[in-house]
Amino acid sequence: MVSRLLKVSVLLQRYRTPLLITSCSGLFAANMFYHVFPDVTYRQFYQAWHKGEPDTLSDKLQDIFQQVLKDYGISSLKNFSAFASFGFQPVGAGVPWLPAGAQIGLPANFNSSADDTGAITNRVIFINGKTVEWESDAGATLRESLVFSLEAKKFAIAREVARLQSGGPVMSASVASLCLGGVWVYSVFLKQMFGLHAGSLMLRGAVNFVALGLGAVSYYLTSDALSQWIDYNSDRRAARVSLDYAKGGVEFYDKILSRNKTLRSLMGQKGEEVYAPSGNLFPAHLLRLKHTPYTSRRDRILSLLKKEKL
């Protein structure tokens, strides 16, 4: 058994560079897969369905989507396409400069307006196994939080366009590969520090285990920090399109906070575990940074309005 481990250790040491390059490249490719083929992966997952058939995007939302692309300054409109998605806010994946382009999903509630909430009230939403009564106080508050002005809708779409256009998916996909390479750096550094390159197999294995732990922690922290930076950067780019977009951004996050507060109340204990009293999201677990706070995203847009006098 020991001899086999020694042979494996020798092989890993001899071919560590090509193995590291291959592993990092493979990990990056795996993380980028659904961005390279968003039409057959991401879109299929988020596609909204109606009566057993894929739901189609309304002409109204298609027009808004095209207008946002023009306002944002996208030169080649064919690099972006929209589809009807489930949920309550836009989602997106893909890389605009690749052949498949980028896909952005627009939710059904974006068809609603203050005068017509049919796209919301015609849907049946279950929370804790119970149907939401739209005419109740909590239901009315939830319904109000799902109705956005035209400016807020444009900002929400522009935010996704900005994230994809600036290469957000590529940056996010590279974190795991860089941290995997960091595991090797940690391992070499620790072994040199303690003079273990010629030490026992057990000690070197322990060092490798520590390096793996450091790499995992680095991944969680770096991934979350980058995610927050991308969120803030996307908000800033979308808000700078125009004064209306910036004001729409403030409304968009105000409505999200209102929705989350209502869901926190309706979901009971589960809601208290997911949503903070402010409407922000709690982190998934202790090793993760908190999600980019919606309150902070809203306040940054307000600061931008004051600073640049948009």
N, C-alpha and C positions, 0 to 999 in steps of 0.2 A: 504493500500500500504506500509506504513511504517512498519507495523507489519510483513509483508511478507519479507521485506528487512532484518529486524532484525532476523527473523528465518533463512534466507539464510546465514546471517553473522555468526550466532551461529553454524550452520552446517559446514560452511567452517572452522571456528576456531577449531571445535572439530575434524574434519577429515583432517586437512590441511596437515599433514605429508603423509598419504597414497595418498591423492589427488595430492600432489606435486610429489611424486615418480612415480605415474601412468602417470601424464602429461609429465614429463621429459622423461620417458621411451617410451611413445607413440610418442613423437616428435622425439626422436632419431631413433626409428624404421621407422617412415615415411621418414626421411631423408636418411636412409640406404637402403630403399626398392629397389631402382633401382641398387644399388651396390650389393645387395644380389642376385638379379635376372637380371643381365645385359643382358642376351641373349634375354629375352622377353620384356625388357623395353628400355634400353639405345641403344642396337643394332638396334632395330626396328626403333628408332627415327633417328639415324644417318646413317642407311643403304643407300648406293647408289643404284639407280635403272637405268636400261637401257632397253628401249623398253617395259616397263611394267613389267619387271622381276628384282628381286634382282641381282645386279651386283656381279660378283665373283672376288675374289682376284687373281691377276695374279701369275703364278708360280715364276716369278722374285721377286715380293714383298714378297711372302711367304718364299722364300729362304733367303732374307735379314732379314726378321723378325726372323726366326729361328737362324740366325747367331748372331743377336743382343742379343737374350736370352742367347746364349752360351757365348758370350763375357762378358755379364753382370754377369755371374755366376749363372744363374737360374738352380737349380738342377732338378726340376720337370717341364719340358716343357709343360706338359698337363695343368698346372695351368693358362697358357696364351694362348689366341687364337686371330687371327686377322681376320678382315673382310674389305670389300671395303666400304668406307664411302664417303660422300660428303664433300665439303669444300676444303681447301688448305693445312691443316696440321693435323697431327695425333691427335686423341681424344681417351679417354679411361675411363673405369669405371669398378668397381668390386673389390673384395677382393681376392687376389690369394689363400689364405689359406681356403677359403670357398668352398663348393662343386661346385658351378657354375663357380668359378675361375674369371679371369679378361678378359675383351674384349677390344681390341685396334683396332680402325678404321684407315685405311690407305687411303689417298686420291688418286684420279686418277693421279694427276700431279706427284706423286712419281714414276710413270712408265716412265716418260720422262727423257731424258738426253740431254746434250748439242748438241748431233748429231741427236737426234730424239725428237721433241717436239709435236709429233702427239697427245699424250694423253691430251695436253693442247689446241692446235689449233683446234682439232676436236670437242671441246665443244663450245657451244653457251652461252656466258655470257652477261646478260643484266644489265646495270647500268643506272639508271634514265630512264628506259624504252627504252634505245637504246642498240643495239648490239655492243659489243666491236670489233673494227676492228683490228685484230692482226697485220696487216701490217702498221698501223699508228704508229707514234712516241710513243704515250702513250701506244698503244697496244703492241708494241715491248718491251717497258720497263716493262710492266706488265708480259708479257710472260717470259722475262728473270728472273724476280723475283720469278717465280713459278718453275723454273728449279733448282734442287738441285743436288749437287755431291753425290756420294755414302756415303761419310763420313758425310755429313750434314743430309742425310736421316737416317743414323744409329743413329746419336746423337738425332734426333727428336723422334725416336722410343724409344731409351734408356731413354729419359727424361720421357716418359709416363710410362715405365716399372718401373723406379725408384720411381715415385710418387705413383704408386699403390702398389709396393712391400714394401714401407716404411710405409704403412698405412695411406696415405694422405686422402682417403675418410672417414675413421673412425674418424680421428681428425676433419675434416671439419664438419661431421655430429653431433659431440658432442657439438659444440659451442652453437647451439640454446638451447639445453637442459641445459647446464651450465648457460646460461644467463637467462633462465626461472627460474632456482633456484635462480639466483642472484636477480630477482625481489622480491622474498619472503624475501631474506636477506635485501635488501634495505628497504622494507616495515617495517620489524621488527625493524631495526636500527633507521629509522626515527621516528617511533612511540615511541620508548624508549627515543630518544633524546628529543622529545618535550612532552613526557608524555601523549600521546594520546590513550593509550590502553583502558582507561576508558572514553575517550572523546566522543564527539557526532559522530553519524554515518556519518554525512556530512564531518567532518574533517578527519575521518579515510578514507573515500572514496577519498578525495582529496590527501591524502598521498599515497594511493594505485595507484592513477593515476600518481603521480610524480614518484613513483617507477617503474611503467610500462614504462614511458618515459625513465628513466635511463637505464632500461633493454634493450630497443630498441636501444639506442645509443651504449651501451656496445656491443650488438650483431653486429651492423654494423662495429664498429671499430675493435673488436676482430676477426670477420670473415675475414675482409680484411687483417689485420695484419698476421693472420695465413696463409691465401692464399699466401701472398707474401713470407713468410718464406718457405712454401712448394715448391713454384716455385724455389726459390734460392737453396734450398736443393736438389731438383731434378736435376737442372742444374749441380750442383757441383758433384753429384754422377755420372751423365752421362759423364761429361767431364773427370772424373778421370779414366774411363775405359782404355783410351789410348790417346796418342798424337793425333792420327787421329780423335778420337771422339771429343777432345777439339777443334781442328781446325775446325771440322765440325760444332760445336756449334757456333763458331764465324761467319762462313758463313751463318748458318741457320738464326741467328738473323739479320745479315746484309740484307739478302734477305727479311725477314719479314718487316723490316723498309722501304726498297725500295718499296715493294708492297703497304704498307699503304700510303706512300707519293703519289704514283701513283693513288691509290683509292681516296685519298683526293682531288686530282685535278679533277678526272673524275666525282666524285659525287657532285661537286659544294658546295653549302651551307651546305648540309647534311654531306658531307665529312669533312668540317671544324669543324662541331660540334662533330664528332666522333674521328677524328684523329688530333693529334698535328702536327705542321710543321716538327718535328723531326721523325714522324712515330709512336710515342707512342700513346696509347689510352687515351682519356679523361675519368674521372670518370663518373659513371652513374648519380649521383646527389651530392649535397653538403655534405650529411652525409656520403658518401663513400670516402674511401681513393682512391687515383689514382691506376689504374691497375699497376701491376708490370711492370716497364718500360723496354721495350725491349733493350733500350740503356744500362740500368744498368745491365741487364742480360748478354748482350754481353761483357760489360766492366769487369764484375766479372770473366768471363771465361778467358779473356785476362790477368787479374791479376793473376789468377790461373796458367796460362801458364808461366808467369814470375816468380812467387813465387816458384813453384815446379819444374820449368824448364822441363816441360813435352815435 
